[in-house]
Amino acid sequence: MKRVVTFSKAFIPAVIISAILIGSGLFGYVTKGINYGLDFQGGLIQQVRIAPTALSLSYVGSQSVTVQQSSQSIDLVVTGVGSDNQTYHFPYSRFEIVGDFVREVQTVPGVSVSLESPMLVPLKSLFVDSEASARLSSVPYRFHYIPEGAPLISADEVRQAISAIPSASVQLVGNPADRAFQIRLKDDASDPQASQNLKQTLTSLLVSRWGEPSIAIISTDFVGSRFSASLASQAFWLVGATLLLIWAYCAIRFRWDFAVGGVLAIIHDTLIMVAFIVWTGMPFNSTTVAAILTILGYSINDTVVIFDRIRENIRFHPDKNITWILNHSQTEVLGRTVITTVTTMLAVFSLYFFTTGDMKNFALALLVGMVSGVYSTIFIASAFINFASRFRKDKGVGEEKRAVRTSLSGEVV
């Protein structure tokens, strides 16, 4: 028989370590708070880039000219009544620099171009303001770029520029050289036109600091405060109902101390995730809640497997105490636990390395939760069972011993 690992020796140190981690998370929650996503904190989230104009297009004529930019090309689509539709295609493979594009686009009837950047700027590096209408008119439609060697702009500078909005928070996005920022403004439910007013106020402050030609809005999201409060309440009850159902399942299938140990393990995993979210500043949104619920399901699955082996070993080894049985059972399923966790983590690692945004955060939360789930199953749930057995008259093994004796006597169990 293979060597039995005495996990019980680490029960008390593991509980102390967990208490420290959870305590630090609660302390961070009180002092620092959680970076609530737009789902749970009503308001405006806008991603902007502060970049000068590379070139601008305008159109005067009876047709409709629309600009379409993709990862492969820039297209001008000309439509109108009484004329054939026509698309002018400018692939980056043929038009590598801005100068090539400017020379060719001037041949489109009615389209005027104004160049403000060097002609050698790569065309595929240009980007546009998502708020601007893609239909050309006499109002210039701007393409922006980041000049080579342009000075960096810090989040503190942006914060200072919009300091007139006291609730604003600013976060640098990606490479500092990209000069991209995520700006969050709270909605206190006092303004029925908060969506428009917050956007206008923010844009005017940025324009007054850097000028209108240098502000490119990449994306805008808005959620009303009432809707976000409803989502937060639903998420709370969803997690609470999950814990209650898991407790009921474990109590019916096993016994009360197993059920309490299982629930303590998943509460531990939840609080560890809260601590991780607090100290890393990960956005807490619907995706994070989905990750937490996934972790709870994964953790209780692992816990139930170990509980089942513990129950079997109590019956097979009626002369052993609960501590020996816990160590023996966990040693038997350790290989299965490690292999299952590692293979699952390989898939999650792929999500983490090859995705971005909320999906990347989802994968990171799963990775942390999987490690915490295995840890809590081995040390937290089992530690409670071991502790609770001291207060049971049968020392935690009586029920199963009686069951095996009844089975041997021929009665129906």
Secondary structure, 3 states (H helix, E strand, C coil): CCCCCCHHHHHHHHHHHHHHHHHHHHHHHHHCCCCECCCCCCEEEEEEEECCEEEEEEECCCCEEEEEECCCEEEEEEECCCCCCEEEEEECCCCCEHHHHHHHHCCCCCEEEEECCCCCCEHHHCEECCCCCCECCCCCEEEECCCCCCCCCCHHHHHHHCCCCCCCEEEEECCHHHCEEEEEEECCCCCCCHHHHHHHHHHHHHHHHHCHHHEEEEEEEEECHHHHHHHHHHHHHHHHHHHHHHHHHHHHHCCHHHHHHHHHHHHHHHHHHHHHHHHHCCCECHHHHHHHHHHHHHHHHHHHHHHHHHHHHHHHCCCCCHHHHHHHHHHHHHHHHHHHHHHHHHHHHHHHHHCCHHHHHHHHHHHHHHHHHHHHHHHHHHHHHHHHHHHCCCCCCHHHHHHHHHHHCCCCC
